[in-house]
């Protein structure tokens, strides 16, 4: 599809207005021929210096912007570079149906450290394109200045806008980015491995064991990091032999599935998945796709494990809460509650606070106060008896706790609300 058909002038204007309201920078939409399809504002520098009459510079400028779009697509994210004159530009690709059809370009600004020499650099760069400029003109130029962090934020904002306006295949670009990040990490690990004196065969098994432990814990991030090192080690061990690599990957999937079952995932849930995964891996024709599919498979296994662990955790928390609700008028300790959830005291305290927003003792106090309020409003028993009935040590303890939580004494509470109800 042509980008001109995908992004209409009206849609571009709406998009660029929203971008400009935050970025205050020029924005250009370019097709794969290097043509400006639409633009809001101009860079301004070339116009001021040359009045747009240098075709050689214009061609090289377009080529630089087109390269930026293609690099952004190659990496699956925004790409920052410089234009032929030395200004900072950045590109975000536009992808339709998994194909690059063009991109957005913005920037035409400088970093703070560039401000001192940028005018001299522009004159030097112009000479490469046989452009003669009045020496006073560069001195009149004004530039938007951004830090690298600010430029990255602008790139991210532009990328997010393409998703908001449904102008991009974000999932496809995310997959591309993840592939390149993985390859980069594996390449770095390989370099470290070449300099290492460790037994590579032993390292393969060590990394495999680490992956399995992460799977059982449901640690997706940790497993992915170790997986990259595991794959790098196999690369090194196999001499980059794709067939050997594929065999080792299939072995790993089988072992991971066993670890998932040990962690509580039902075997019948994995039976169909395993067949599907192994078929996918066997049909893979290149290393990049093999690595990417393995990462996805690993994440799916860990998601299954996480779901099981989350379900078990919820059951344990529900048991603890129910135990407290049944026994809050009696003496309850954290040890009693943890035992009911089959957890250590520290783990029980942590999970309980996460789930309820209260620690165990405060939760018990809340239940006791709520019950005492019911007794005060619906019975005629004394304050002392209400205190004992609700689980407090004595009337003094009851009154102090009640006043701290309700901002009034139990007797005041009874008089006020019984009167209002009457």
C-alpha positions in Angstrom: 0.0 0.0 0.0 1.2 3.6 -0.8 1.5 5.7 2.3 -0.4 8.5 0.6 -3.5 6.2 0.6 -3.0 5.0 4.1 -2.5 8.4 5.7 -4.8 11.1 4.3 -4.0 14.8 4.5 -6.8 15.3 7.1 -5.4 12.5 9.3 -1.8 13.9 8.9 -3.0 17.4 10.0 -4.8 16.0 13.0 -1.7 13.9 13.9 0.8 16.7 13.4 -1.3 19.2 15.4 -1.2 16.9 18.4 2.5 16.2 17.9 3.3 20.0 17.6 1.3 20.8 20.7 3.9 19.0 22.7 7.0 18.9 20.6 6.8 22.3 18.8 9.0 20.8 16.0 8.6 20.4 12.2 7.1 17.0 11.2 7.3 15.4 7.8 5.7 12.3 6.3 7.9 10.6 3.6 7.3 7.7 1.3 9.9 5.1 0.2 10.8 7.1 -2.9 12.1 9.9 -0.6 9.3 12.2 -1.5 7.7 14.5 1.1 4.1 13.5 1.2 3.0 16.0 3.8 4.8 18.3 6.2 4.0 20.8 9.0 6.6 23.7 9.1 10.0 23.3 7.6 13.5 22.7 8.8 14.2 26.3 7.9 18.0 26.1 7.9 18.4 25.2 4.2 15.7 27.6 3.2 17.3 30.5 5.0 20.8 29.8 3.8 20.2 28.7 0.2 16.5 29.4 -0.6 16.2 25.8 -1.5 18.2 26.1 -4.7 20.9 23.4 -4.1 19.6 20.2 -5.7 22.6 18.2 -4.6 22.1 19.1 -1.0 18.3 18.5 -1.3 18.9 15.1 -2.7 21.4 14.1 0.0 19.0 15.5 2.6 16.2 13.3 1.4 18.5 10.3 1.2 19.6 10.8 4.8 16.0 11.0 6.0 15.0 7.9 4.0 18.0 6.0 5.5 16.8 7.0 8.9 13.3 5.6 8.2 14.8 2.3 7.0 17.1 2.1 10.0 14.1 2.7 12.3 12.3 -0.1 10.6 15.3 -2.4 10.8 15.5 -1.9 14.6 11.7 -1.8 15.1 11.8 1.6 17.0 12.6 5.3 16.5 16.0 6.1 15.1 18.1 9.2 15.9 20.8 10.5 13.4 22.0 13.7 11.8 21.1 15.4 8.5 23.8 16.4 6.0 24.3 19.7 7.6 24.8 18.2 11.1 21.4 18.8 12.7 19.7 16.1 14.8 16.9 14.4 13.1 14.8 11.3 14.1 12.5 8.9 12.3 9.7 6.6 13.2 8.7 4.0 10.6 5.2 3.5 9.3 4.4 -0.2 8.7 1.3 -1.6 7.1 0.6 -5.3 7.0 4.2 -6.0 8.1 5.7 -3.9 5.3 7.5 -0.6 5.5 5.6 2.0 3.5 7.3 5.2 4.7 7.9 7.2 7.9 7.6 10.3 10.0 10.6 12.6 10.4 11.2 15.4 12.9 13.9 17.1 14.9 16.1 19.5 12.9 17.5 20.5 16.3 20.8 20.4 18.2 22.2 19.0 21.5 23.4 21.6 24.0 27.1 20.6 23.5 26.7 21.3 19.7 25.6 24.9 20.2 29.2 26.4 20.2 30.4 24.9 16.9 27.2 24.2 14.9 27.3 27.3 12.7 30.9 26.6 11.7 30.0 22.9 11.1 27.1 23.9 8.9 29.4 26.1 6.7 31.9 23.2 6.5 29.2 20.8 5.5 27.7 23.2 2.9 31.1 23.4 1.1 30.8 19.6 0.5 27.8 20.3 -1.6 29.4 23.3 -3.4 27.1 25.8 -1.7 28.3 29.3 -1.1 26.7 31.2 1.7 27.0 34.8 2.9 29.2 34.6 6.0 26.7 36.6 8.0 23.8 34.3 7.4 24.8 31.3 9.7 25.2 33.8 12.6 21.5 34.7 12.3 20.3 31.1 12.6 18.4 30.0 15.7 18.1 26.4 16.8 15.8 24.3 19.1 18.1 22.8 21.7 17.3 19.4 23.4 19.2 17.0 25.6 19.6 13.4 24.5 17.0 12.3 27.1 14.5 14.9 25.8 15.1 13.7 22.2 14.5 10.1 23.2 11.2 11.2 24.9 10.2 13.0 21.7 10.9 9.9 19.6 8.9 7.8 22.1 6.0 10.3 22.0 6.0 10.2 18.2 6.0 6.4 18.2 3.2 6.3 20.7 1.1 8.7 18.6 1.3 6.4 15.6 -0.2 3.7 17.8 -2.9 6.1 19.1 -3.9 7.1 15.6 -3.6 3.4 14.4 -1.0 4.3 11.8 1.4 1.5 12.6 1.8 -2.2 12.9 3.1 -1.8 16.5 3.1 -5.6 17.3 5.2 -6.4 14.3 7.7 -3.6 15.1 7.9 -4.8 18.7 8.7 -8.3 17.5 11.5 -6.8 15.2 12.9 -4.9 18.1 12.9 -7.9 20.4 14.8 -9.9 17.8 17.5 -7.3 17.4 17.9 -6.8 21.2 18.2 -10.6 21.6 20.8 -10.9 18.8 22.7 -7.9 20.3 22.8 -9.5 23.8 23.8 -12.9 22.4 26.6 -11.3 20.3 27.9 -9.6 23.4 27.8 -12.8 25.4 29.6 -14.6 22.6 32.4 -12.1 22.8 32.7 -12.6 26.5 32.7 -16.3 26.0 35.5 -16.2 23.5 37.7 -14.5 26.1 36.6 -16.9 28.9 38.6 -19.9 30.0 35.4 -21.7 31.3 34.4 -25.2 30.2 31.7 -24.4 27.6 30.0 -27.8 28.0 29.6 -27.3 31.7 28.3 -23.8 31.1 25.6 -25.1 28.8 24.2 -27.3 31.6 24.6 -24.6 34.2 22.6 -22.1 32.1 20.0 -24.8 31.4 19.5 -25.4 35.1 19.2 -21.6 35.7 16.5 -21.4 33.1 14.6 -24.2 34.7 14.7 -22.6 38.1 13.4 -19.3 36.6 10.6 -21.2 34.9 9.5 -22.8 38.2 9.6 -19.4 39.9 7.5 -17.9 37.0 10.3 -15.3 36.5 9.8 -14.3 32.8 12.4 -11.5 32.8 15.1 -13.5 34.5 14.5 -16.5 32.3 14.8 -14.4 29.1 18.2 -13.0 30.2 19.6 -16.4 30.9 18.1 -17.8 27.7 20.2 -15.4 25.7 23.3 -16.6 27.5 22.3 -20.2 27.0 21.8 -19.7 23.3 25.1 -17.9 23.0 26.8 -20.8 24.7 25.2 -23.4 22.3 26.2 -21.2 19.3 29.8 -21.3 20.5 29.7 -25.0 21.4 28.1 -26.0 18.0 30.4 -23.9 15.8 27.3 -22.1 14.6 25.8 -25.3 13.2 22.1 -24.7 12.7 21.0 -28.3 12.9 22.8 -28.9 16.1 21.4 -25.7 17.5 17.8 -26.8 16.5 18.3 -30.2 18.3 19.4 -28.5 21.5 16.6 -26.0 21.4 14.0 -28.8 21.0 15.6 -30.7 23.9 15.3 -27.5 26.0 11.6 -27.2 25.2 11.0 -30.7 26.4 12.9 -30.1 29.6 11.1 -26.8 30.2 7.7 -28.5 29.8 8.7 -31.0 32.5 9.7 -28.2 34.8 6.3 -26.5 34.2 4.5 -29.7 35.1 6.6 -29.9 38.3 5.6 -26.4 39.1 2.0 -27.4 39.0 0.8 -26.9 35.3 -1.4 -29.8 34.3 0.1 -32.2 31.8 -3.0 -32.2 29.6 -2.7 -28.4 29.2 0.8 -28.8 27.8 0.2 -31.8 25.5 -1.2 -29.9 22.6 1.1 -26.9 23.2 4.2 -29.1 23.1 3.2 -30.7 19.8 2.5 -27.2 18.3 5.8 -25.8 19.7 8.0 -28.7 18.4 6.3 -28.5 15.0 7.1 -24.8 14.8 10.7 -25.3 15.8 11.2 -28.1 13.3 9.8 -26.1 10.5 12.1 -23.1 11.2 14.6 -22.4 8.5 16.9 -19.7 10.0 18.6 -18.9 13.3 16.8 -15.6 13.9 13.4 -17.1 13.7 14.4 -20.1 15.8 15.7 -17.8 18.6 12.6 -15.6 18.4 10.2 -18.6 18.5 12.0 -20.2 21.4 11.8 -16.9 23.4 8.0 -16.8 22.8 7.7 -20.5 23.8 9.6 -19.9 27.0 7.4 -17.0 27.9 4.2 -19.0 27.3 5.5 -21.8 29.6 6.3 -19.2 32.3 2.9 -17.6 31.9 1.3 -21.0 32.5 3.4 -21.4 35.6 2.7 -17.9 36.8 -1.1 -18.5 36.4 -0.8 -21.7 38.5 1.3 -19.9 41.2 -1.1 -17.0 41.2 -4.1 -19.3 41.7 -2.3 -21.1 44.5 -1.3 -17.8 46.1 -4.9 -16.6 45.9 -6.1 -19.8 47.6 -3.6 -19.4 50.4 -4.6 -15.7 50.9 -8.3 -16.6 50.9 -7.7 -19.3 53.6 -5.9 -16.8 55.8 -8.6 -14.2 55.4 -11.3 -16.7 56.1 -9.5 -18.0 59.2 -9.2 -14.5 60.6 -12.9 -13.8 59.9 -13.9 -17.0 61.7 -11.6 -16.3 64.7 -11.1 -12.6 65.0 -12.8 -12.4 68.5 -10.2 -14.9 69.8 -6.5 -14.4 70.3 -4.8 -14.7 66.8 -1.1 -14.5 66.0 0.7 -14.1 62.7 2.1 -17.6 63.2 -1.5 -18.9 63.4 -2.5 -17.1 60.2 0.7 -18.1 58.3 0.1 -21.8 59.3 -3.4 -21.7 57.9 -2.0 -20.5 54.6 0.9 -23.0 54.7 3.4 -20.1 54.4 6.3 -18.7 56.4 5.4 -15.8 58.6 7.3 -13.3 56.5 5.8 -14.5 53.3 2.3 -14.5 54.8 2.7 -11.0 56.1 3.9 -9.8 52.7 1.1 -11.5 50.7 -1.6 -10.4 53.1 -0.6 -6.8 53.0 -0.4 -6.9 49.2 -3.9 -8.3 48.9 -5.8 -6.4 51.6 -3.7 -3.2 52.0 -3.5 -3.8 55.7 -1.2 -5.8 57.9 -2.7 -8.7 59.8 -3.0 -7.0 63.2 -4.7 -3.9 61.6 -7.1 -6.2 59.7 -8.1 -8.0 62.9 -8.6 -4.6 64.7 -10.8 -3.5 61.8 -13.0 -6.6 62.1 -13.2 -6.2 65.9 -14.2 -2.5 65.6 -16.8 -3.3 62.9 -18.3 -6.0 65.1 -18.2 -3.8 68.2 -20.1 -1.1 66.3 -22.8 -3.6 65.4 -23.1 -4.5 69.1 -23.2 -0.9 70.2 -26.0 -0.1 67.8 -28.1 -3.3 68.0 -27.7 -4.6 71.6 -27.9 -3.1 75.0 -24.9 -4.9 76.5 -22.4 -2.8 78.4 -19.2 -1.3 76.9 -17.1 -3.7 79.0 -19.1 -6.7 77.6 -18.9 -5.3 74.0 -15.1 -5.1 74.4 -14.8 -8.7 75.5 -17.3 -9.9 73.0 -15.4 -8.2 70.1 -12.1 -9.7 71.2 -10.4 -6.8 73.1 -8.4 -7.4 76.3 -10.6 -5.0 78.4 -12.7 -1.9 78.1 -9.7 0.4 78.3 -8.0 -1.3 75.4 -11.3 -1.2 73.5 -11.9 2.5 74.1 -8.4 3.5 73.0 -8.5 1.5 69.8 -12.0 2.6 69.0 -11.2 6.3 69.5 -8.1 6.1 67.4 -10.0 4.6 64.4 -13.4 6.2 64.7 -12.3 9.6 66.2 -14.9 9.2 69.0 -15.4 7.0 72.1 -17.7 3.9 72.0 -20.2 5.6 74.3 -20.3 8.7 72.1 -20.7 6.6 69.0 -23.6 4.7 70.6 -25.4 7.9 71.7 -24.9 9.7 68.4 -26.0 7.0 66.0 -28.7 5.4 68.0 -30.2 8.9 68.4 -29.9 9.6 64.6 -31.5 6.2 63.8 -34.4 6.9 66.2 
